[in-house]
Amino acid sequence: MPAIEPVPDVLLSLVVPTLNESENIADFLAAVRTNLDAAIPGRYEVIVVDDDSADRTWEIALKIAETFPQLRVVRRKNEGGLAAAVIRGWQVARGALLGTINADFQHPPDVLGRLLERIEGADLVVATRHGDGGGLGDWGFTRRFTSWGAAQIGRVLLPEVYARVSDPLSGCYLVRRRAIADVALKPLGYKSLMEILVRGNVGEVHECGYEMRKRARGQSKVHALHPLQYVRHVFRLRAARRASQTEPRP
């Protein structure tokens, strides 16, 4: 993982996982294109991985690809999970840098240029809400409390992860291909960054603050099972960490 050899002309492969984002996808891809054209013109690809959206997000993306040569579209059928969609996109990625960002504008596309600047000298750069000038914006109390609770569970069960990154639950980051080459990633639910921090070979980590935004259009994809999936994922990563620590050295 990833399965395809990198292509020298492609620096960044940015995966955009989607599910019923027809109201956002055109404007979002236009914003991503503007920012990446300014930062690394002609040296990137954007991979939309759509989970067979009922609102035909994938079809809109395919139409956009006709005039956006850096855009590729993967339509998954009978599959699900945001984190798994990200990994699926990386399996066909051709860049030396692999990244992800959500299509609902909660991650502002203008953070991409800053992430590219700050990955210099690092294996991973994380867009963080909890440091470097980041923030939760106009989130309501319930969402803030839920996010805080998830972080407390993570700090107790995976303290070494939270010691490295201020926002391990971030869904926007860039990672060098070499840090996850030949690593079996097994994400559960909708958080992929912790998977990389536990299972990957990640050296230096940098961060880049951003202010989280509310979804302006479309419906949230968070559902009742997500907290349970998150807890299961954390316990699974804790077991994997312990197993790796007890393996005999060659």
Buried (B, 14 or more C-beta within 10 A) or exposed (E): BBEEEBEEEBBBBBBBBBBBBBBBBBBBBEBBBEBBEEBBEEBBBBBBBBBBBEBBBBBBBBEBBEEBEBBBBBBBEEEEBBBBBBBBBBBBBBBBBBBBBBBBBBBBBBBBBBBBEBBEEBBBBBBBBBBBEBBBEEBEEEBEEBBEEBBEBBEEBBEEBBEBBBBBBBBBBBBBBEBBEEBEBBBBBBBBBBBBBBBBEBEEBBBBBBBBBBBEEBEEBEEEEBBEBBBEBBBBBBEBBEEEEEEEEE
